Amino acid sequence: MTPIESLACLCLFILSVYIVWKPPSMYIRGTTNAAPYARGLPVVGGTLSLALQGADFIHTCRKRYGDIVRVSLGGQGMTYLFGPDAMKLFFSASDDQIGFRPATEHFTGRVFGLPSHLFFPHHTALLQGLRAQLTHAQLPLHGHALLSSMQLESDRILTSSGKADLMCSIKDTLFPAAVKSIFGAAFLQCHGIAQLQKAFFAFEEGFELAASPVPHLFQPSFCKARQTLLQAFRVSWAAGHFGDTVVGLLLQEVPELHGIAPHVLLALLWASLANTIPATFWALAFLLLPDNQEHKQQILLVLQSMPAQASHACLADARAQQQTSPDGRLPAAIGSSEAVAVGTATAAPGFDAATHAKVAEAKGPATSEAAAPALDTLSTPPDARGPYSNDGLVTQACDRSSLLAGCVAEAVRVRAPGVAVRMATCDLAMPLAPGQCVHISKGDMLAVSPYESHHDPRFFQPHPARYDPTRGGLRCPGSSLHEVPGISGIAGLVFGGGRYRCPGRFFAEMEVALTVAFFLTHFEMQLVSCQDSDGYHGSPQALDSTKQHKPMGSAFPESGDPHGLLPRAETRRQVGIRWPKAPCEVTCKRVQ
């Protein structure tokens, strides 16, 4: 994004909040229960600083003011929470204390065209339906469908020069596979991969600016892309293309949303791809770094040792469950999701029970969070090329205790979103330190920064800016923050926590891990060059023995990439996993 576009995007946190909600009274300096107030410039407050500096500005505020700081954004106060007790309240408080809907309904209306009065009364039912459709037990079924689709798209990755842009390769592979898996082949065939893919990434690029009060009249690319996608969903919804797909079954469970189905489907499309694609990029890119070759080789050795029969039992059990289900559909859950996870892990050759216990303790108990495609149309795909079996790849991708899963979790941890927002729905005493609280007024906007917190040594020890897929999960001595459902693992706050945590988390983790495994086993890839917007050029061949650190960003200069071999992450953007700021060129050769 250009500086002008970045500045406009900040309206997401400024003008929209200011217009929709009347600014609450400002804290009075010097009061004992008031949050430190970073006022910034007159009228605009910290708007320009946040627009131009992004994560660096948030980092500076925390270092200067402490664990709770109030930032003025165009007249509206936004209170950032960095302390463990305040963050726990943020994620675990009931809606009559801290609400999700009032903080987000304006944005969902602006971006997806979802009327608040029609959508949010059924939001909880939608989340519950997604968790029922995407159970952990059905991940192998989805995995085989995804892998089969990716293998069909693999020729799009190769070029005559033998070089490729890593992000483009991931887009060309993952987009059609994910859309086919979740929305069905009929939808994809009706509208074509190229048209849908082009429209989606134009929509995604304009997402933050579109959420702001900047008139959509000045955002023609976004408006055209949204109209293309909405029209595609209208046509396919009317034609019955979604049938027994994940989204089709979901909307069958919430008939109240049928009147706005195309808009709901657009939101589901964005939610299913906007984070998994950059997450896949970073997970794969980190494994291509010279410093992480040991992790890469260990993953390949495990994948090579997996027998072809590894996940056949899972497929057979799922088919049996479907046959015994009264309506022929899969049950919401098959036994304990934690038991399913442990069973999958222990079936893997070379499984280390001590390692699994350590990782499971760090990540916390699994919860049912990931719908399977119709089993009568799903067959086991042919084996992958070379010594790697499809069953082995799928089994490892579904194993949340594997090194592969750890690499995915660590990649998204160090490239976490910039903000999660809520609104205080009553006056609150926000905990700051033992015996100390800060007054929060009803109507105040509240924010947590996963990116900032993931680089805080209180939560991830040691060396939070270092890429280490074997580290433990989020912990803070003396705090029970890790008890909030969904945040105790290596990925920390990436998928949210509490009632509003990502309902498709397990599916997304499997999807990213499987795509990484697909690229590692089907192609030989090596970093060639990484040219960022500031003109730094690095390559593995230029890496010398002194290992001088090259800057990735000023707040966390060594975050996952101490030698600066990868593109910088776009830290000015606040929503979602960080996208790279520049292309990342790799040599690419198919494994014979």
SVG drawing of the C-alpha trace seen along z (x, -y; Angstrom):
<svg xmlns="http://www.w3.org/2000/svg" viewBox="-35 -21 67 70">
<polyline fill="none" stroke="black" stroke-width="0.4" points="0.0,0.0 1.1,-3.5 1.5,-6.0 -1.7,-7.7 -3.6,-4.4 -2.1,-3.5 -3.2,-6.8 -6.7,-6.4 -6.9,-2.9 -6.4,-4.3 -9.9,-5.7 -10.9,-2.2 -9.8,-3.2 -10.6,-6.9 -13.4,-8.4 -15.7,-5.4 -15.5,-5.0 -15.9,-8.8 -19.0,-8.9 -20.8,-5.9 -20.2,-6.5 -20.3,-9.7 -16.8,-10.2 -16.9,-9.6 -15.6,-12.2 -11.8,-12.3 -9.9,-11.3 -8.6,-14.1 -4.9,-14.2 -3.7,-13.5 -6.6,-11.4 -5.5,-8.2 -7.7,-5.8 -7.2,-7.3 -5.3,-5.5 -2.2,-7.4 -3.3,-9.4 -1.2,-9.7 -3.0,-12.7 -0.8,-13.4 -1.5,-16.3 -4.6,-18.6 -7.7,-17.2 -6.1,-14.2 -4.4,-12.8 -2.3,-9.8 -3.8,-9.3 -0.8,-10.2 1.6,-8.3 -0.5,-5.2 -0.9,-5.6 2.8,-6.1 4.4,-4.0 1.8,-1.2 3.2,1.4 6.1,-0.8 3.7,-3.5 1.9,-0.9 5.2,0.4 6.4,-3.1 3.2,-3.8 3.5,-0.7 7.1,-1.3 6.4,-4.9 3.0,-4.6 2.8,-1.0 0.3,1.8 -2.8,-0.4 -2.7,-3.4 -5.4,-5.5 -4.8,-6.8 -6.8,-9.6 -7.7,-8.8 -9.5,-11.7 -11.4,-12.6 -12.3,-9.0 -10.4,-7.3 -9.0,-3.8 -7.6,-2.1 -4.9,0.5 -4.5,3.3 -1.1,5.0 -1.2,6.4 -2.2,10.1 -5.1,9.5 -6.6,6.8 -6.2,9.0 -7.9,11.9 -10.9,9.7 -10.9,8.4 -11.3,12.0 -13.4,13.6 -15.9,10.9 -19.5,11.3 -21.2,9.2 -22.9,7.0 -19.4,5.9 -17.3,6.0 -19.1,6.4 -17.9,7.7 -21.0,6.6 -20.9,2.8 -17.2,2.7 -17.5,4.4 -21.0,4.0 -20.2,0.8 -17.2,2.4 -19.0,5.6 -21.8,3.4 -19.3,1.2 -17.2,4.1 -19.6,7.0 -22.9,5.2 -24.3,7.1 -27.1,5.2 -26.4,5.3 -30.0,5.9 -30.3,9.0 -26.8,10.5 -25.7,10.1 -28.8,11.6 -27.7,14.9 -23.9,14.4 -23.6,16.8 -25.6,19.4 -23.3,19.0 -20.2,19.5 -21.7,22.6 -22.7,23.9 -19.1,23.5 -17.7,25.3 -20.2,28.2 -19.3,28.3 -15.6,28.1 -14.9,30.7 -11.4,31.9 -12.4,35.5 -13.2,34.6 -9.9,32.9 -8.4,35.9 -11.4,35.8 -10.9,32.2 -7.1,32.7 -7.4,35.3 -9.8,33.1 -7.4,30.1 -4.3,32.1 -5.9,33.6 -6.9,30.1 -3.5,28.7 -1.8,31.5 -4.1,30.7 -3.0,27.0 0.7,27.7 1.6,27.0 0.6,23.3 3.6,22.9 6.3,23.8 7.7,21.2 10.1,21.5 12.8,19.6 12.7,22.0 12.0,19.0 8.8,18.0 7.4,15.5 6.6,17.4 3.4,15.5 2.0,15.8 2.7,19.6 0.8,19.9 -2.1,17.9 -2.4,20.0 -2.3,23.2 -4.3,22.5 -7.1,20.3 -8.7,22.8 -8.1,25.7 -9.7,23.9 -12.6,22.5 -13.4,25.9 -13.2,27.5 -15.4,25.0 -17.7,23.7 -17.8,26.7 -16.6,27.5 -19.9,26.3 -19.3,22.7 -15.7,22.7 -16.6,24.2 -19.5,21.8 -17.5,18.6 -13.9,19.7 -10.8,19.6 -9.2,16.6 -12.2,14.3 -12.8,15.2 -9.2,15.1 -8.6,11.7 -11.7,10.2 -10.9,11.7 -7.4,10.3 -8.6,6.8 -11.3,7.0 -8.8,8.1 -6.3,5.3 -9.0,2.7 -10.5,4.2 -9.2,1.8 -9.8,-1.4 -13.3,-0.2 -14.1,0.3 -13.4,-3.4 -15.9,-6.3 -14.0,-7.2 -16.8,-7.1 -16.7,-4.0 -17.0,-6.3 -13.3,-6.8 -12.6,-3.1 -13.6,-1.8 -11.3,1.2 -12.8,2.5 -16.4,1.8 -15.9,3.6 -14.4,6.6 -17.1,6.8 -19.8,6.5 -18.2,9.3 -18.0,11.6 -21.6,10.8 -23.0,11.4 -21.2,14.8 -22.7,15.8 -26.2,14.6 -26.1,16.7 -24.8,19.8 -27.1,19.5 -30.1,19.3 -28.8,22.3 -28.3,24.4 -24.5,24.9 -23.6,25.0 -25.7,28.1 -23.9,30.2 -20.8,28.1 -19.5,26.6 -21.2,23.3 -24.3,24.9 -24.9,27.0 -24.0,24.0 -26.7,21.8 -29.2,24.6 -28.8,24.4 -29.4,20.7 -32.4,20.1 -32.8,16.6 -29.8,15.5 -31.0,16.7 -32.2,13.3 -28.6,11.9 -26.9,15.2 -24.6,13.7 -23.2,11.2 -22.7,13.9 -20.9,16.0 -18.7,13.1 -17.8,12.7 -17.0,16.5 -14.9,16.3 -12.8,13.5 -12.5,15.2 -11.4,18.5 -8.6,17.0 -7.4,13.6 -5.3,15.0 -4.4,18.5 -2.6,17.3 -0.2,14.9 0.2,17.5 1.2,20.1 3.7,17.7 5.5,17.0 5.4,20.6 7.0,21.8 9.4,18.8 10.8,19.3 11.5,22.9 13.5,21.8 15.8,19.7 19.3,21.1 19.0,21.0 15.9,23.2 17.1,26.0 17.3,28.4 13.6,28.0 12.8,28.4 14.9,31.6 13.2,33.1 9.8,32.4 10.8,34.1 12.2,37.1 8.9,37.6 6.8,37.2 8.9,39.7 8.5,42.2 4.7,42.0 3.0,45.1 0.4,44.8 -2.2,46.4 -1.8,43.7 -5.1,41.9 -7.1,44.7 -8.5,45.6 -9.7,42.0 -11.4,42.0 -13.1,45.4 -14.3,44.3 -15.7,41.1 -17.6,42.9 -19.0,45.4 -20.2,42.5 -21.9,40.9 -23.6,44.2 -25.0,44.5 -26.1,40.9 -29.9,40.6 -29.7,37.9 -26.5,39.2 -24.5,36.2 -21.5,36.2 -22.1,35.7 -21.0,32.4 -18.3,34.3 -17.0,37.8 -15.9,38.5 -13.5,36.3 -11.7,33.9 -8.7,34.1 -8.7,37.9 -9.0,37.7 -5.9,35.4 -3.9,37.6 -4.9,40.7 -3.8,39.2 -0.5,38.2 0.3,41.5 -0.4,43.3 2.5,41.5 5.8,43.4 8.5,42.0 6.0,40.3 7.6,39.1 5.1,39.2 7.1,36.9 7.2,34.3 3.5,34.6 2.8,34.2 5.0,31.0 3.3,29.5 -0.2,30.5 0.4,28.9 1.6,25.7 -1.3,25.6 -4.0,26.6 -6.8,29.0 -8.2,29.2 -11.7,28.1 -14.0,29.1 -13.4,26.3 -12.9,27.6 -17.8,29.8 -16.6,32.5 -17.3,32.9 -19.9,35.5 -18.2,38.8 -19.8,40.6 -18.0,38.3 -14.7,38.4 -12.1,41.0 -8.6,41.3 -6.4,39.4 -3.4,41.0 -0.1,41.0 2.1,37.9 5.1,37.9 8.3,39.5 8.6,41.2 5.9,39.2 2.4,40.5 -0.8,38.4 -1.9,40.2 1.3,39.3 1.0,35.6 -2.6,35.4 -1.9,37.2 1.0,34.9 -1.0,31.8 -3.8,32.9 -1.4,33.6 -1.3,30.5 1.7,31.9 4.0,32.3 7.0,30.1 5.1,29.1 2.3,27.7 4.8,26.0 6.4,24.3 3.0,23.0 2.0,21.7 5.4,20.0 5.2,18.3 1.8,16.8 2.9,15.8 5.7,13.6 3.5,12.2 0.3,11.8 -2.5,9.3 -2.1,5.7 -5.4,5.4 -8.5,7.0 -11.2,4.7 -14.2,4.7 -16.3,2.0 -17.0,1.5 -20.8,2.0 -20.7,0.7 -18.3,-1.1 -15.4,1.1 -12.5,1.3 -9.8,2.6 -7.0,4.4 -3.6,2.9 -1.5,4.4 -2.3,6.1 -4.6,3.7 -4.6,1.2 -7.4,0.6 -8.1,-1.8 -11.5,-3.2 -13.0,-2.5 -16.2,-4.3 -19.2,-2.7 -18.8,-3.2 -15.0,-3.2 -13.3,-1.3 -10.8,1.4 -8.0,3.0 -5.5,5.8 -2.5,6.0 -1.5,9.6 1.6,8.5 2.9,6.4 2.0,9.0 3.7,11.8 7.0,9.9 6.6,9.3 9.0,11.5 6.4,11.9 4.3,14.1 6.9,15.9 10.2,16.9 12.9,16.9 13.6,14.4 10.1,13.7 11.4,12.2 13.3,15.4 11.7,18.0 11.5,21.2 8.9,23.8 9.8,25.9 9.0,23.2 6.3,23.6 2.9,21.8 1.8,18.5 2.5,18.2 2.7,15.4 3.9,16.3 1.4,15.1 -1.4,14.7 -4.2,17.0 -4.4,15.5 -3.5,18.8 -6.7,20.3 -8.8,18.3 -9.9,20.9 -7.9,20.7 -4.8,18.7 -2.5,21.0 -0.6,22.5 2.3,21.2 0.0,19.2 -1.1,17.2 -3.7,14.5 -3.7,15.0 -7.0,16.9 -8.6,14.8 -9.9,16.2 -13.0,16.9 -16.4,17.1 -15.4,15.2 -12.3,17.2 -11.9,18.4 -14.5,21.2 -12.4,22.7 -9.1,22.6 -8.3,26.4 -9.2,26.4 -7.1,23.3 -4.1,24.8 -4.4,28.1 -4.9,26.2 -1.7,24.1 0.3,27.1 -0.8,29.3 0.0,26.6 3.5,26.2 4.0,29.9 2.8,30.0 5.3,27.4 8.2,29.0 7.5,32.5 6.6,31.6 9.2,28.9 12.7,28.1 12.7,24.4 15.5,22.1 15.5,18.4 17.0,16.2 16.4,12.7 14.2,10.5 14.0,6.9 12.0,4.7 10.7,1.2 13.7,-0.3 16.1,1.2 17.8,3.9 18.8,6.9 19.7,10.1 20.4,13.7 21.5,16.9 24.6,16.9 25.5,13.5 25.1,14.6 28.5,14.5 29.8,16.1 29.5,12.9 25.7,13.1 25.1,9.4 21.5,8.6 19.7,6.9 16.7,4.7 13.2,6.0 11.5,3.2 12.4,0.8 10.2,2.2 11.3,5.8 14.3,5.9 15.0,9.6 11.5,10.9 11.9,14.4 14.4,13.2 17.6,12.0 19.5,11.7 16.9,9.8 16.6,12.4 12.8,12.2 10.6,9.2 9.5,7.0 6.1,7.5 3.5,4.8 3.3,3.6 1.1,0.5 -1.9,2.7 -3.8,3.6 -6.3,6.3 -5.2,9.9 -1.9,11.8 0.8,9.5 1.3,9.6 4.8,9.3 5.6,5.8 7.5,7.1 7.9,10.2 10.0,13.1 11.7,14.9 12.6,18.6 14.0,21.1 11.5,23.9 12.0,27.4 9.6,30.3 10.7,33.3 11.0,36.3"/>
</svg>
